[in-house]
Amino acid sequence: MPQSDVALAPLQEWMQAVVTHPSDVYEAADAADIAVDDVILPSQTLQPIQRVGIYHGMYMLRMIEALTVDYAAVAQFLGEHHFEHLVRDYVQQFPSRSYTFNRLGDSLPAYIASSSMQRRTFLRDLAKLELAMTHVFDEAEAEPLPANAIASIAPEEVADARIIPIPALRLLALDYDANDAFQAFRDDRPMKPRRRKTYLAVHRRDYGVYRMPLTREAFVFLEALVARETIGSAIETFHRRLRRFPAQSELFTWFRDWSAAGLFTAIEVE
Amino acid sequence: MNRFNFPDLGIGVGLRTVHFSHILGSQPDVDWFEALSENYMDTGGRPRYVLEKVAEQYPIVLHGVSLSIGGTDPLDFDYLRKLKSLARTVNARWISDHLCWTGVSGRNVHDLLPMPYNAESLRHTAERVRVVSDFLETPLVVENPSSYVEFATSTMTEWDFLAALAEQSDCGLLLDVNNIYVSSFNHGFDPNVYVDAIPADRVVQVHLAGHQNHGTHIIDTHNDFVIDEVWKLYGRACGRTGDVSTLLEWDADIPDFPTVHAEARKASAFRSEGSRESGAGGRKTADLRSPTPDSRPYSEGPYAAV
C-alpha cells in the first residue's frame, strides 16, 4: 500500500536523488531511502518505477545536450560514447546549481585536467577555448573605443594611462594548439592534437565571437593591460617577464590591431 | 477579459534563436512573442540584443522554467531581481512560470518536476506565489505542467489544486491545453473536466504545442504540430475564457518560421473576428534588420584560420 505521509521536502529530496542517480532507475530506486511504490502510483500502462524512470532518463539526456552545445568540439573529438561517459561523471561532481544552463560547464576544463583521461591536456585546452567562447558570447556589451583613441593620448600621459578592456574578452595561454584543432572541427576536418604553446585572445565584436592568435610577447603585454595595469606598468611587467622592453613598432602594431578589433572600451588616466 | 485586465495579445509564437534572422529580417506579422526568461537574464550578447530589438516592435511576455515555485529551497531573490529587471527592460506584459519544482538542496535538475497535490503543498506554493508576485509587482501567471507521475500523497486533482492556488495567491493562470491532454493520457482523466473546472476569469494566456505519443505514455516534447484533440480542447477553453492570448510552443526539431507561424495561426479559427484588443499587439514599423550574425554557432573572424 502506498504510504501517504511523506512531507513535501523529503519527497522532493527523494525524487531528485532518484532522477539524478548516475546508474539506471532501478539501481537509483534501490539506493533511495523510500520505496518507489510507496510514493508513486501506477498508471494503467506503467508501473511506478517506469513512470519515475521517464524523469530519470530525461535528466541525463538534458545534461548531455546542454554540454554538447557548449563543448561541441570536445564532444566530437571524444565521440558520443566517451563524451556521454564524461558528462555522467562530471555532473555527479559538478551538478547544476544555477537557474541557467550557461554555468553548467564552467568546471569542465578543470575536471578534465584532474581526470585520468587519455589526451587530457589537449582536451583541457580545447575545453578552455570553448568555455572562453561561451563566456565571451554572453558577456555584457560595451562600446569599443574609436580606432584612434589610444593614439590620441597626450605623450606625457601615456605611461599613466589605463586601457580598459571590453568585458567580452578572454586571454588564453595553452599547451596545445587548441585553436587549430577547433578550426579543424569547424571546417569538418579531423582534429589533430599538436603540442605547442599558443596564446589567444577570444573576443566579441558586433555580437560575433572571434579567436585572435597572439605572440607570447603580445600576450604578456595584453595580459598586463587586462589586469588593469597602466601602460607604463605593463611595459615594466613585459620587461620583467621577457627581459627586454617592447619595441615601439611592436606597441604601435599591437594597439593598432587591438583597437581595430574593438578590444578596449575606455581610457583612464591617473 | 481576465480579472487582471491583462490584454488579449492575439496569437503569438515562442521566440527561438533559430528564427532570429528571419524575425529581424522579415518582421513577420506576428501579434506577440514569448521569450524564455532564463535565456536572456544572464547574457549581454546576441540573444539579449535580439530580444530588445524585437521588444521595440512586438509585445513580449516572459516565460520561465527555473522559478521552482513549488520547491522547498528558499526562493532565489537574485534570480527574481534579474527577472524583474529584464521584464522592465522589455516591457513584459506579464511573467509566467510553471506549477512545479526544479531542484532542491541548491541543485537544479532543469526539469519541470511535478508536485503532490495536497494541503501542505498548496499552502507552501500559495505563500511563495504571493511573495513572488509582491516582489515582481505584478501577479505571477502560473502554468499547469505536463507530468508523468502521480503521488500517493496527493489528495486533490490538479485542476482543483490549481483553482485553489489561484484563489489563495491571487495569481493568473497560463492554461496549457497540450499539457492537459498529455497529463490526461498519462494519468487517465477526462481533459474536458479539467478545462471546465478552471476559473476562466484567471486565465491570462493559453499554450499550444505538439507532443510524442509512445503508446503507454505521452512525452511533452514541443516538437510537432498540434493534434486535433488538443485543438478541440483549445476551442473548449476559448468557449470559457473568450478570446485569450494564445501562444504556440515549438522547442525541438524546429521548422522554419513560416511553418511555426502558420501552425499558430490555426488558433484564429477558434477566435472571434478582430477580437484582439486595439493596440495590445501587432508590430510597429521600424526596421529590425541587422547585419550582425546570429547566435551560436559562433561566427568566424579574420583570425580564425591560422
HADDOCK unambig.tbl for C-alpha pairs under 7 A between the chains (distance, minus, plus):
assign (segid A and resid 2 and name CA) (segid B and resid 152 and name CA) 5.95 0.50 0.50
assign (segid A and resid 3 and name CA) (segid B and resid 152 and name CA) 6.68 0.50 0.50
assign (segid A and resid 4 and name CA) (segid B and resid 152 and name CA) 5.60 0.50 0.50
assign (segid A and resid 4 and name CA) (segid B and resid 153 and name CA) 4.44 0.50 0.50
assign (segid A and resid 5 and name CA) (segid B and resid 153 and name CA) 6.50 0.50 0.50
assign (segid A and resid 6 and name CA) (segid B and resid 153 and name CA) 6.87 0.50 0.50
assign (segid A and resid 8 and name CA) (segid B and resid 121 and name CA) 6.56 0.50 0.50
assign (segid A and resid 9 and name CA) (segid B and resid 72 and name CA) 5.70 0.50 0.50
assign (segid A and resid 12 and name CA) (segid B and resid 104 and name CA) 6.91 0.50 0.50
assign (segid A and resid 13 and name CA) (segid B and resid 104 and name CA) 6.51 0.50 0.50
assign (segid A and resid 16 and name CA) (segid B and resid 103 and name CA) 6.76 0.50 0.50
assign (segid A and resid 39 and name CA) (segid B and resid 151 and name CA) 5.55 0.50 0.50
assign (segid A and resid 39 and name CA) (segid B and resid 152 and name CA) 4.94 0.50 0.50
assign (segid A and resid 39 and name CA) (segid B and resid 153 and name CA) 6.84 0.50 0.50
assign (segid A and resid 40 and name CA) (segid B and resid 149 and name CA) 6.52 0.50 0.50
assign (segid A and resid 40 and name CA) (segid B and resid 150 and name CA) 5.79 0.50 0.50
assign (segid A and resid 40 and name CA) (segid B and resid 151 and name CA) 4.69 0.50 0.50
assign (segid A and resid 40 and name CA) (segid B and resid 152 and name CA) 5.57 0.50 0.50
assign (segid A and resid 41 and name CA) (segid B and resid 150 and name CA) 5.56 0.50 0.50
assign (segid A and resid 41 and name CA) (segid B and resid 151 and name CA) 5.87 0.50 0.50
assign (segid A and resid 41 and name CA) (segid B and resid 152 and name CA) 5.81 0.50 0.50
assign (segid A and resid 43 and name CA) (segid B and resid 187 and name CA) 6.03 0.50 0.50
assign (segid A and resid 45 and name CA) (segid B and resid 216 and name CA) 5.46 0.50 0.50
assign (segid A and resid 46 and name CA) (segid B and resid 216 and name CA) 6.91 0.50 0.50
assign (segid A and resid 51 and name CA) (segid B and resid 148 and name CA) 5.88 0.50 0.50
assign (segid A and resid 51 and name CA) (segid B and resid 149 and name CA) 5.59 0.50 0.50
assign (segid A and resid 52 and name CA) (segid B and resid 149 and name CA) 6.38 0.50 0.50
assign (segid A and resid 59 and name CA) (segid B and resid 109 and name CA) 6.90 0.50 0.50
assign (segid A and resid 95 and name CA) (segid B and resid 107 and name CA) 6.68 0.50 0.50
assign (segid A and resid 96 and name CA) (segid B and resid 107 and name CA) 5.73 0.50 0.50
assign (segid A and resid 96 and name CA) (segid B and resid 108 and name CA) 5.34 0.50 0.50
assign (segid A and resid 96 and name CA) (segid B and resid 109 and name CA) 6.97 0.50 0.50
assign (segid A and resid 97 and name CA) (segid B and resid 106 and name CA) 5.73 0.50 0.50
assign (segid A and resid 97 and name CA) (segid B and resid 107 and name CA) 4.50 0.50 0.50
assign (segid A and resid 97 and name CA) (segid B and resid 108 and name CA) 5.41 0.50 0.50
assign (segid A and resid 98 and name CA) (segid B and resid 108 and name CA) 6.30 0.50 0.50
assign (segid A and resid 99 and name CA) (segid B and resid 66 and name CA) 5.43 0.50 0.50
assign (segid A and resid 99 and name CA) (segid B and resid 108 and name CA) 6.61 0.50 0.50
assign (segid A and resid 100 and name CA) (segid B and resid 38 and name CA) 5.97 0.50 0.50
assign (segid A and resid 137 and name CA) (segid B and resid 45 and name CA) 5.64 0.50 0.50
assign (segid A and resid 138 and name CA) (segid B and resid 43 and name CA) 4.37 0.50 0.50
assign (segid A and resid 138 and name CA) (segid B and resid 44 and name CA) 5.40 0.50 0.50
assign (segid A and resid 138 and name CA) (segid B and resid 45 and name CA) 4.72 0.50 0.50
assign (segid A and resid 139 and name CA) (segid B and resid 43 and name CA) 5.93 0.50 0.50
assign (segid A and resid 139 and name CA) (segid B and resid 44 and name CA) 5.13 0.50 0.50
assign (segid A and resid 139 and name CA) (segid B and resid 45 and name CA) 5.99 0.50 0.50
assign (segid A and resid 140 and name CA) (segid B and resid 43 and name CA) 6.61 0.50 0.50
assign (segid A and resid 140 and name CA) (segid B and resid 44 and name CA) 3.96 0.50 0.50
assign (segid A and resid 140 and name CA) (segid B and resid 45 and name CA) 6.37 0.50 0.50
assign (segid A and resid 141 and name CA) (segid B and resid 44 and name CA) 5.47 0.50 0.50
assign (segid A and resid 141 and name CA) (segid B and resid 45 and name CA) 6.41 0.50 0.50
assign (segid A and resid 183 and name CA) (segid B and resid 304 and name CA) 6.78 0.50 0.50
assign (segid A and resid 183 and name CA) (segid B and resid 305 and name CA) 6.67 0.50 0.50
assign (segid A and resid 206 and name CA) (segid B and resid 292 and name CA) 6.07 0.50 0.50
assign (segid A and resid 207 and name CA) (segid B and resid 45 and name CA) 6.06 0.50 0.50
assign (segid A and resid 207 and name CA) (segid B and resid 46 and name CA) 5.31 0.50 0.50
assign (segid A and resid 207 and name CA) (segid B and resid 292 and name CA) 6.55 0.50 0.50
assign (segid A and resid 207 and name CA) (segid B and resid 293 and name CA) 6.86 0.50 0.50
assign (segid A and resid 208 and name CA) (segid B and resid 293 and name CA) 6.18 0.50 0.50
assign (segid A and resid 208 and name CA) (segid B and resid 298 and name CA) 6.44 0.50 0.50
assign (segid A and resid 208 and name CA) (segid B and resid 299 and name CA) 5.30 0.50 0.50
assign (segid A and resid 209 and name CA) (segid B and resid 298 and name CA) 5.66 0.50 0.50
assign (segid A and resid 209 and name CA) (segid B and resid 299 and name CA) 5.83 0.50 0.50
assign (segid A and resid 209 and name CA) (segid B and resid 300 and name CA) 6.96 0.50 0.50
assign (segid A and resid 210 and name CA) (segid B and resid 300 and name CA) 6.03 0.50 0.50
assign (segid A and resid 210 and name CA) (segid B and resid 301 and name CA) 5.05 0.50 0.50
assign (segid A and resid 210 and name CA) (segid B and resid 304 and name CA) 6.86 0.50 0.50
assign (segid A and resid 211 and name CA) (segid B and resid 301 and name CA) 6.94 0.50 0.50
assign (segid A and resid 211 and name CA) (segid B and resid 303 and name CA) 5.88 0.50 0.50
assign (segid A and resid 211 and name CA) (segid B and resid 304 and name CA) 5.52 0.50 0.50
assign (segid A and resid 212 and name CA) (segid B and resid 303 and name CA) 4.98 0.50 0.50
assign (segid A and resid 212 and name CA) (segid B and resid 304 and name CA) 6.76 0.50 0.50
assign (segid A and resid 213 and name CA) (segid B and resid 303 and name CA) 6.74 0.50 0.50
